[in-house]
């Protein structure tokens, strides 16, 4: 399927029909960004080739961009009050910028910076490319500001948006863009790309390179997910407290893994309990970045109040009061 997408992009490229705005969407970690970046390189390639030639000055600048650390690429400007603000990532290529959140959100000041860039004349290549990832990080104000550019885009400028949560994109932004769904990698593709042989890891990764690598590197993730879903209530309590101390990215990976295990279990059991637990895990993934208490969510996944009594006492576990 990936080759079909590349063949389709190649056809658009050589017919000079690449849309001014393209959204690559699909599950996280399946190679959307890589597909989009390759297209960006091709649009800027001085040899006008897709895939890009890889050896012209433009391609060399783009390859250098991928190798540099984020801090080296940060570009700053000023807001309306003259205050210094982070705008986007920019390397040595004068016709390429990478719009990414500084923390969790892409804000309207960043889009203003993008608009200024969009109307500049290309300096090295024939075109300019504005790369936005993750596009769902744009708040509604930022998306509405971007929409004004998408409605009347400069002829020499292309927008490439990458998102794992298409539902968070405004309908008006989606309607002004060409949508390309990127499917998950097959287990054979994952195996070839990562060298991972473990069939359980390949299955649980669900087509995601990132998840496959994390499961290989972080053995505790899978063990913790199993303990939370299958352990007794005391084990659940201990593990729930442990994961509260994890970094948010690791908590997110754990929740994704729990969601995958629950989905697998639900497909076998078709039980109401498993469906409810799956819905809670999915909701947790959406709201984790907004400060929900992960330990409480994990108890809800395991059955909610039947596992927790008031004042923090565990049901099914008698505390030792012998002193």
N, C-alpha and C positions, 0 to 999 in steps of 0.2 A: 504493500500500500504506500509506503514511503517513497518508493521509486516512481509510483504513479503520480504522486504530488510533485516530485521533482520534474517529471516529464511534462506535466501540465504547466508548471512555472517556466520551464524552458520554452514551451510553445508561446506563452504570453510574452516572454522576454524577447524572443527573436521576431515576433510580430509587432514589437513595440506597443504592446497593449497592457503592460503592467499597470494595475489600478493605482491611483494616487494614494489610497489608503487600504491596507490589508490587515486583517486581524487573524492571526494564527491562534486557534484555541484548542483545548483538550486537557486531559489529565496532567497534573504536575509531574515534571521530571521525565517526559517522554521524548524530548528532543525538539520541542517547538522553537525554542530560542536559537538552536543551532541551524534549523531550516531558515528561520527569518534572517539570521546574521549572514548566512551564505547568500541569500537573495540581496541583502544590503550591499555586500561586497561586489556582487555582480553588477548591480545598478551603478556602482561607482567605478568599476573596473575600467582602466584606460584602454584595454583591448576589447572592451564590449563583449565579454564572454560569460556564459552561464553553463556550468559552474565557473566562477571567476578564475582568471589565469594564475593568480597567486604570486606573480613575479613583478608586476608593474609597481610603480611608486605608490599608487592608491592601495593596492592589495597589501603591500608591505606595511603601510601605515595602519591598515585595519588589523593585520596580524599582530602588530606591536600593541594595538589597543587591547587585544584579548590577553596579552601577557602582563600588562601593567596592573598594579594594585589600585583599588578604588580611590584611595586618598591621593594618588598621583594624578588622577583624572578629573577631580572635582573642579567645576568651573562656577565662579560666583559672579553675581551682579548686584544691582540695587533695586529695592522695592520703591513704591511711589513716595515714601518718606525719606528715601536716601539711605536706608539701612541695608547693610550687606546681607545678602541672602544666597543660599545655595540654589543653583539653577539646574545643572545637569552634568553629565560626564562628557569630557571632551579630550581627545588625544591629539596627535599631530595632523590628523586628516582634517582639513579645513571645511569639508563638506559633510561631516558626519557628527551627530550628537546622540547621546544615549540618555534618555530621560528615565531616571530611577528615583525612588523615594529616598530621602536622607534617613528617615526612621521608618515609619509605617505608611506614610501618606505622600502622594504627589499633590502639591498645592497649586493654587491659581497663579502665584508669582512665578512658578516654574513654567507654566504654560505661556505666560507673557514673554518669558525669555525665549521659548520655542518659537513664538510668533515672530519675534524680531529676527531670529535665525532663518526662518522659513522664507522671508522675503529678500534675503541677501542673494547676490549673484554667485553661482558656483565658482570656486577659485582654482580647483585642481581637476575635478571630474566634470562631466557634462550635467550631472544631476546632484541633488543633495538628498540625504536620508536622515529622517528623524525616527529613532528607534525607541519605543516605549515599552518598558518591562519592569514589573508586572503592571499591565494596563489597568487592572482592577484596583490598583492603589490610588488612582486618581479619584479625588472626592468629587461629588456632583458639580461643585462650582468649577473645578478644573476641567471636567468633561464638557461642561457647557461652553467654557472658554475655548477649548480645543475644537468644538463643533463649528465655531465661527470660521476657523481656518479651513476645516474640512469641507465646508460648504462652498468656498471659493479658493481652492488650493492653487498655489503657484505651479505652473506647468512643469517646472524642473525639480519639484520637491515630492518625495515619497514618504509616507508615514507607514511604519511597520509596527504593529501592536501585538504583544504577546500576552495571553491571559489564560489562567487556569479556572477562572470563574466568570464565564461569559455573562452569566445572569446579573452580574454587578455592573455591566456596561449599560449606559443609557441606550434605549431603543433608537434615539436619534443618531447617536454615534455609530451604532451598528448599521443603521440604514445607509449611512454615508461611506461605509467600508465594504470591502469584499471579504467574505468570511471563508476561511479554510480550516476545516476540522482536521486535526492531526490525531490519528488513532494510536492507542498504546502499542508499544513494541511487542512482538511475539516473544515467547520464551526462548526460541531459537535465536532471535535477533539479540535479545538480552545476553544470552550465553556468549554469542560471538563478540559483542561489544565490551563485555565486562570480564570474560573468562571465568565466570561463576558457574560451577557445576551442580551445586546443591539444588535439587528439584524443588524443595520446600521454599527456599529463598526466591527462586525464579517464579514460583507460583504466587507467593505473597507480595512480590514486588509489583504485580499487576501492570506490567509493561513499563515501569518507571526505572530508568537507569539510576536516578538518585536513591530511590528506596532500596534497590538491589545492593548498591554499594554500602549504604548505611547499615543494612541488615548483616552484611558480611563483616563490616568493621566494628559494629556495636552489638556484640552478642547479647548484651543485657536487655536490649530492646524487646526481642522476641520472648525471652524468658519472663520479663516483667509483664508483658501483655498476657501471656498464658497464666501467670499467677493471679492477675487481676480477674480474668474471666473464669478460671477454674479452681483457684485456691479456696481454702476455707476463709471464714470471715475475719479471723485474726491476721492471716496472710494479706488479705485485701486491705485491712486497716494499715498494716505496716508499709505495704507497697504504695498505698495512696499518699501517705505522709512523705515517703521518699521522693516520689515524682514531683511533689510540690517544690522541691529544691532544685529541680532540673531547669536548664535554660529553656526558654519558650520554644525554640526550634526543635529541641529534642522531645518536648512534650507534644508538639504537633505531630512529629513522626510516630510517637507512641499511639496517639489517638487515631491516626491513619491506619496503623497496623491493627489496632483493636477493631476499627470499622471493617477492615478487610476480613478479619477472622470471624466477626459477627455475621457478615454477609455470607461467607462460606457456610457457616452453621445454619443460617436462616434458609439458604437454598436447599439444605438437606432436611431440615425439620419443618419448615413452613409454620413455625409456632408463633403465636401472638407475642409471647415474652421476648423471643429473639428479634422480632420485628420492632418492638418497642425499644429494646436496647440499642438496636441499629439506628433508629431515628434519633435517640439521645446522643449517640456518638457523633452522628452527622451534624447535629445542631452544635455540639461542643466544638467541632472543627471550625465552624463558622464564627463562633463567638470567643474562641480562645484568646485572640489578640485584644479583645475588649475587656479582659480582666476577670473572666469567670473563675471560680474556685475549682480547680481540676479535681482535687480529692473528693469534693462533694459530687461532682459529675460522675466520677468512677463508681461511687456508691449507688447513684441513680441507675447507672448501666447495669449494676448487679441486682437491682430490685428495689432501690429506693429505701423507704422507711422500714422495710422489714429487716434490713440489716443494721439499722441504727436506731438506738433508743435515745430519748432525751438525755441531756447532760453528757452526751458522748459515750455512753455505755454501749458495748456491743451486744447484740442478741446472739445467742448461740455460743457465747463465750463467758464463762463464769470467772470473774476476777478473783485472784488469790487474796483472801483477807486474813490469812493466818499471821500476818505481821512480818 
